[in-house]
Amino acid sequence: MAKQHRKQQVVQSKDHRGQMIEEIFDDSLLPDANEIQQLYTIDPTIMDWLKQRAEKEQEFRHSAYYSKIKLIEKTEKGIRWVNYWGLFLSFFLLAGGMYLSYYLI
């Protein structure tokens, strides 16, 4: 039910000439009141259908948001473990290098 509107025009002043692009994206779940009234004259049960669609859309948006959050949490957890392994291995590399230099001295 999202509405898009794009306006494109050439802007000109004394010295400059440019192009202005204006995009409007209305992400509302329900249509305008005038559209609802027109649809209601065609089908009186349209309000129930619109409410159901809006609820489904909202549930979808929430589930998509939660799946993004879970993905971010997994990524952060993976980055954290990579950092821990890096610290752990660098410690052993440093300790091994110190032992090797002690052995050579």
N, C-alpha and C positions, 0 to 999 in steps of 0.2 A: 504494500500500500504506500510505498515511498514515492514521493513526487520529486521530479527533477526539472529544473528550469535553467536554461543556459542562455545568456545574453552576450552578444559579441558586437562590438562597435569600434569604429576607428575614431580616435581622439586626435584632434589637431589644434595646435596653437600656432603662434607666429613662427617659432624656430623649430618646433618639434612636431613629429607625427608618430603616433603610437597606436597600439591596439589594446583595448580594454576588454577583458573577458570576465564575466560575472556568472558564477555558478551557484545555484541555490538547491540544496538537497534537503527536502523535508522528510524526516524519518519518523513521522508520526504513525502510530499504530492504527488510528482511525481516520477516515476521510473527513472533510470539512462538513459543517452542519448543513450547508445548502445541498451538498451531494447526498448526505444521509436522508434529508427530507425528500429529495427527488427519488432516491432509491426506495424509500418507504411508500411512496405513492404507487410504485410499480409492484413491490412485494412487501406486505405488512410484516412478514417474519424476518426481514433483513436485519433487524436489530439483534436478534438472538444469534444469527449467523456471524455478524460483525463482532459481537462480544466473544464468541467462541474462537474466531480467528485471532482476535487480539490476545486472548489468553494463551493460545498455542504459540503465537509469535513471542510473547513474553517468556514462556517456558523455554523456548528454543534459545533465546538470547541469554537467559540465565545459565542454561546448560553449556552453551558455548563459552561463556565467561568462566565458569567453573573448570571446564576442561583446559582452558588457557592457563588458569592459575595452577592446576595440577602439573601441566607441562613445565611451567616456570619453576615450580618446586622441585621437580625431578632434575631439571637442568642445574639448578643451584646446588642440589645435593651431590650431583656428579662432579661439578666443578670443585666443591669442597673436598671430595675424596681424592680428586686429582691433586689438589694442593697438599693434602696430608701425605699422599704417597711421594710427592716431590720432596717434601721436607724430610720424610723418613729416609728416602734413598740418598738425598744430598748429605744427610748426617753420616750415613755409612760410607759414602764416597769420601767425605772429608776425613773420617776416622781411618779409612784405608790409606788415604794419601799421607796422613800423619804417621801411620805405622810404617809405610814404605820409606818415608824420608828418615824416620828413626833408624830403620834397618840399614839404609845407605850411609848414614852418618856413622 
